Amino acid sequence: MRIDLHLHSTASDGSLDPAGLVRAAAAAGLDVVALADHDTTAGVPAAVEAAGDAVRVIPALEVSTSDMGAELHILGYFVDPTHAALLEYARSAARRREERVRAMVERLNGLGVPVSMEDVLAEAPPRTRMLGRPHIARALVRRGHVGSIAEAFERYLGDGRPAFEPMDLITPAHAIELIHLAGGLAVWAHPPLDGFEAQARRLAALGLDGVECFRPRVAAEDARRLRTLAASLDLFASGGSDWHGDADGPLGAFHLVREQVPELMERAGL
């Protein structure tokens, strides 16, 4: 069983639409995937429909939060994608995201880097409302201001860079409560290695269920250490590629096996 529990589609800032993503996952040999778009479950129904019997799709989302002045993401697995509280949160998040993108576009123009909201919107599918920095980055590449998305973040869009604008985010406690209300499990996404134990202990006290221990660019030894520390706090392990598109490497190149994430697979009945 080949598993990837962290994928993004065009419902947020991924490059493939939900149905296309699931078809690509099946072609890549994945058996179980989680569609975890930023702040929305809008792509889940199309992904589930496209999956059929070829791939098991776990409904999920990645909630953006602010914790002690830093951005922190909480994955919600097995949520009801049509839950009223989630839908209201998604509407609010979409408004806040658009406000942030507009502010960053203004900053770029003030820096002498001409780009418009129309340029940014052209990089997002018509029905996408979860605008983000990757959409601005793609617009900058298309306009010829930078040579790559990585350069866009390095020069303009990354944290602390000249065009960076912080976003008004909810707290981890609010995100965990929201995910539980929608019937899901709350998992800390891509946690840092430094200071992990103290922060995980604090999040566990808020009701966190698990930790994303296994992911690309984390050495196997470090992943095992995260898993051991998480288990000591009664937090289960998760993992995934955080795949947005080909820039993240071939889909399916990073994957898990059932023994790495048994609690989530049991919840899925697998």
Residue pairs with C-beta under 8 A, 6 or more apart in sequence:
1 31
1 32
1 257
1 258
1 265
1 270
2 29
2 30
2 31
2 32
2 252
2 255
2 256
2 257
3 30
3 31
3 32
3 33
3 239
3 255
3 256
3 257
3 258
3 260
3 261
3 265
4 25
4 30
4 32
4 33
4 34
4 240
4 241
4 243
4 251
4 252
4 254
4 255
4 256
5 32
5 33
5 34
5 36
5 58
5 60
5 75
5 77
5 212
5 238
5 239
5 240
5 256
5 261
5 264
6 34
6 36
6 62
6 75
6 189
6 212
6 215
6 238
6 239
6 240
6 241
6 242
6 243
7 14
7 21
7 25
7 33
7 34
7 35
7 36
7 240
7 241
7 243
7 251
8 14
8 35
8 36
8 37
8 38
8 62
8 242
8 243
8 244
9 16
9 17
9 18
9 20
9 21
9 35
9 37
9 43
9 47
10 16
10 17
10 18
10 43
10 124
10 125
10 128
11 17
11 18
11 35
11 37
11 40
11 42
11 43
11 128
11 130
12 37
12 38
12 39
12 40
12 43
12 62
12 128
12 130
12 132
13 38
13 130
13 132
13 134
13 135
13 244
14 21
14 37
14 243
14 244
14 245
15 244
15 245
15 246
16 24
16 245
17 43
17 46
17 125
18 35
18 43
18 44
18 46
18 47
18 50
19 46
19 47
19 49
19 50
20 50
21 33
21 35
21 47
22 33
22 35
22 47
22 50
22 51
22 54
22 55
22 57
23 50
24 251
25 33
25 55
25 251
25 252
26 51
26 54
26 55
28 250
28 251
28 252
29 252
30 55
30 251
30 252
30 255
31 55
31 56
32 55
32 56
32 58
32 265
32 268
32 270
33 55
33 56
33 57
33 58
34 57
34 58
34 59
34 60
34 75
34 77
34 240
35 43
35 44
35 47
35 57
35 58
35 59
35 60
36 60
36 61
36 62
36 75
36 76
36 77
36 240
37 43
37 61
37 62
37 130
38 61
38 62
38 64
38 93
38 130
38 132
39 61
39 62
39 63
39 64
39 89
39 90
39 93
39 94
39 97
39 130
40 61
40 90
40 93
40 94
40 129
40 130
41 59
41 60
41 61
41 79
41 81
41 82
41 86
41 90
42 81
42 90
42 127
42 129
44 57
44 59
44 60
44 81
45 81
47 57
48 57
48 59
51 57
56 268
56 270
58 77
58 78
58 264
58 268
59 77
59 78
59 79
59 80
59 81
60 75
60 76
60 77
60 78
60 79
60 184
61 75
61 76
61 79
61 86
62 73
62 74
62 75
62 76
62 189
63 73
63 74
63 75
63 76
63 89
63 170
63 175
63 178
63 179
64 71
64 73
64 93
64 167
64 169
64 170
65 71
65 72
65 73
65 74
65 169
65 170
65 171
65 172
65 174
65 175
66 72
66 169
66 170
66 171
67 171
67 172
67 199
71 167
71 169
72 172
72 188
73 188
73 189
73 190
74 172
74 175
74 176
74 179
74 186
74 187
74 188
74 189
74 208
75 186
75 187
75 188
75 189
75 212
75 238
76 175
76 178
76 179
76 182
76 184
76 185
76 186
76 187
77 184
77 185
77 187
77 238
77 264
77 267
78 183
78 184
78 185
78 267
78 268
79 86
79 179
79 182
79 183
79 184
80 86
80 182
80 183
80 184
83 181
83 182
83 183
85 178
85 181
85 182
86 178
86 182
89 170
89 178
90 129
90 130
93 130
94 129
94 130
94 131
96 167
96 168
96 169
97 129
97 130
97 131
97 132
97 167
98 129
98 131
100 131
100 165
100 166
100 167
101 117
101 120
101 131
101 132
101 133
101 135
101 136
102 117
103 165
104 133
104 136
104 157
104 163
104 164
104 165
105 115
105 116
105 117
105 120
105 136
107 162
107 163
107 164
107 165
108 114
108 115
108 136
108 140
108 156
108 163
109 115
111 156
111 162
111 163
113 140
113 145
113 156
113 163
114 143
115 136
115 139
115 140
115 143
115 145
119 139
119 142
119 143
120 131
120 135
120 136
120 139
121 131
121 135
122 139
122 142
123 135
123 136
123 138
123 139
123 142
124 131
124 135
133 153
133 157
134 149
134 244
136 152
136 157
136 163
137 146
137 149
137 152
137 153
137 157
138 149
140 146
140 152
140 156
141 147
141 148
141 149
141 152
145 152
146 152
146 155
146 156
149 247
153 161
154 161
155 161
155 162
156 162
156 163
156 164
157 163
157 164
158 164
170 178
172 203
172 206
172 208
173 206
173 207
175 186
176 186
176 203
176 206
176 207
176 208
177 207
179 185
179 186
180 186
180 207
185 209
185 210
185 264
185 267
186 207
186 208
186 209
186 210
187 208
187 209
187 210
187 211
187 212
187 238
188 200
188 203
188 208
188 210
188 211
188 212
189 212
189 242
190 212
190 215
190 242
191 199
191 200
191 211
191 212
191 226
192 199
193 218
193 222
193 226
196 226
196 229
197 229
200 208
200 211
200 229
200 230
200 233
200 235
201 233
204 233
204 234
204 235
208 235
209 235
209 236
210 230
210 235
210 236
210 237
210 238
210 263
210 264
211 226
211 227
211 230
211 235
211 236
211 237
211 238
212 238
212 239
212 240
213 223
213 226
213 227
213 230
213 237
213 238
213 239
214 223
214 227
214 237
214 238
214 239
214 240
214 256
214 260
214 261
215 223
215 239
215 240
215 241
215 242
215 254
216 241
216 242
216 248
216 249
216 254
218 226
223 239
226 237
227 237
230 236
230 237
231 237
236 261
236 263
236 264
237 260
237 261
237 263
238 261
238 264
239 256
239 260
239 261
240 254
240 256
241 248
241 249
241 251
241 253
241 254
241 255
242 248
243 249
243 251
243 254
258 265
258 270
